[in-house]
Amino acid sequence: MIIGIPKEIMPGEARVAASPETVKKFVADGAQVLVEKTAGDGSFYHDEDYKAAGAELIATAEEVYKRAELILKVKEPLFNEEYKKHEVDLMHEGQYLITFIHPASPVNHEMVKMLAKQGVISLTLDGVPRISRAQNMDALTSMSTCAGYKGILMASNYLSKFMPQMFTAVGAIQPAKVLVLGVGVAGLQALATARRLGAITYAADIRPAAAEQAQSLGAKVIDTGVPAELAIAKGGYANKLSEEWLVKERENLKDIIKEADIVFCSALVPGKIAPILITEDMLKDMKNGSVIVDISIDQGGNCAQTPPGDVEVKHNVTLVGIKNIPGMLPTSSTWMFSQNVYHLVHFLTKDNKIVLDFNDEIVQSILVTHDGKIVHAGAREAMNLS
């Protein structure tokens, strides 16, 4: 099997889909690995490292796409300005693609249709189910860990005061108060990181089990007032709430948001727009110099005023809407991502070829296009195809 690793072309994307370590594993498994030159430079993995691991260095992305049977990427296919072609147009019929596609997202619908038309067999990493046997393939969880850690470091950087309690010759300075909204993987890492930095931590999640996990990390849990039977969807994820219950949740969060120095927003509903938990009126009541880091911004954001992809100060609060936070931690995020991808490819491979078991839950969850058709259930629903 010939595996291709092109350089990522999204502006500011420093990650790469394979590390020298995973290249060595692929080669040991019998694969040939093509790596576009300088593909790993942003993550501080260099050409000589890939060559030593057994990769063949390729001068152009065009050649990588032309020769490879399987393409591994971090981000979804985009328009390549250098070639004046979309990356999908560089692919060929029967080629496999593994990357984050987010096929249900409206902004990606045309690209998904292009993949189907081109005959590409595409598999999306954001579809990997959170089941025990898929844990080592779950790149979404890995990237959430990165976002939780780095997001709190960014917040502390923008914060106008110390994070830990400080004892000085002129008196004591109280520790910062950090509130985490949505205690999934990113939220738990954010809580742990804030606590390591000496902050007092608070957490809110409509799911009782998630709130318990936050409490185990030393956070004070804020009661959202949402009944468990309304809060939990299939698979243990958060459910979409009616506007009536969102209003009640905001009311219960209002006082702690007013007190918080940092609010880390990571409340998501799978396949839906993120719930608005902080309105502009609530933002106006926050402390001067406080910070909101809204990592749910890809799905609209938990704060109504968060600027997508940017950092702005509104009502004396710094709002961080940067979208690719894991990419700001490129060495660690690439290492984790590449391990996840290796385990997924290893799982899908039989006798050095990809063999898809359409009855397997993992394959059913990640398969987006096959045989010239869009087969991903979420994408089909979003596109009104079923």
Disulfide bonds with the S-S distance in Angstrom:
none
